[in-house]
Amino acid sequence: MAAVEPTPPPRTPDHVLLKEGLQGREMSPGEVANLSDRLLGNGASTLQDQETMARLELLLLKALKTGDKASRPTLWRNLGIIHYHQKKYKLARQELQQSNELYPKSARTHFYLARLFAHQGIIEESKGKKKVSKQQFKRAAIEMEQARKLEPQNSLYRQDIRQIVQSEAQ
């Protein structure tokens, strides 16, 4: 019986653009920011595709080396989102906080900061550190509330952050 080849992830025009960007096609930081926003959109299959995530990480790092300040908050945020999903939490936190300092009106940045704090709260809780855990959940609630204020119509931001993070672990 022949071995079944795994089905490759679907290739979209954005995947082609990503590959071209890594192979030398000139892309402005704004184009990279928009491409990464589309690829990392809520519910995107990219988050489960490690190869695409690695490629996108390289393209974001390349774009951050330019002097374009307008796209930096989005580039940092999307790099933080990638590292969050790669479970590189310390790095993700630094990048998301950098994004937030540059542009504090991004609901998505606040949402991912909330996820990070809630995740840390769960870790501290499992270690029996109730006080530290409570502080982390309080910070998560503050970030989540900020995301809700910035985008009140987004149903994702109305969910319980603790449940979101716990469902990721399953």
HELIX and SHEET records of a PDB file:
HELIX    1   1 PRO A   13  LEU A   22  1                                  10    
HELIX    2   2 PRO A   29  LEU A   39  1                                  11    
HELIX    3   3 SER A   45  GLN A   48  5                                   4    
HELIX    4   4 GLN A   50  LEU A   64  1                                  15    
HELIX    5   5 ARG A   72  HIS A   85  1                                  14    
HELIX    6   6 TYR A   89  LEU A  102  1                                  14    
HELIX    7   7 ALA A  107  SER A  126  1                                  20    
HELIX    8   8 LYS A  130  LEU A  150  1                                  21    
HELIX    9   9 SER A  155  ARG A  158  5                                   4    
HELIX   10  10 ILE A  161  ALA A  169  1                                   9    
END                                                                             
